[in-house]
Amino acid sequence: MLALRDITYTDIFFRIVLATLIGGVLGLERGRKNRPAGLRTYMLVCLGSAAVMMTNQYVVQCMGAGDPVRMGAQVISGIGFLGAGSIMVTRRNQIRGITTAAGLWAAACLGLAVGIGFYELAVPGALAVFGILTAIHKFDDLSRKNSNAMDVFIELKSKESMPAFIHYMRSAGLNISNLQLEHEMFSAGGSFTFIATIKSVERRPRESIFDTLHHIPDLEYIEEL
């Protein structure tokens, strides 16, 4: 097994193929969901990380000195710039791309493991990340559906509609918290926009809560975040 970890032409080829496959598996899942970073991005990140670690190992073996993980440490910090580029905040303060950014970071870490020859971690790690991106997504949706609170973007006809909105929420058994006024809270039509966390006093289905919100007086637009 130790001979397999040496930097040879055969081992270089094997690590490149394995890193490409791992990146491809993770990127394929993201690509199917039309995420900003898809198949090619994940393959390149994982392959590039493996190449960095192989280069670092080659330098240490050839020169007989140096830190075998120095270049890998730069990948861990540097991948943050690529991940940050995939995170977007929409006009209604919806955050998109955090899972994609985390997936890119995980792909880079797995690529480093492949590049140094730590296959015992790389292969099961790739399976674990793939499982998190696919199967756990369903559990995440289920937990959100069972939650008694929701973040919503609300647009009222005018600022004067706010007292009636608060009165309606109280009479409907809904509590308001984390009220955030938008920077451009007055649109061209004079409407008043804000984001708030809505929670029902009594436990009930989210569909029932959202249906109640659709009957807010002077409501122009509402969207769950």
Helices and strands as residue ranges (DSSP letters): G 3-5, H 9-32, H 39-63, H 70-85, E 88-89, E 95-96, H 98-116, H 119-145, E 149-156, G 159-161, H 162-171, E 174-186, E 192-200, H 206-213, E 219-224
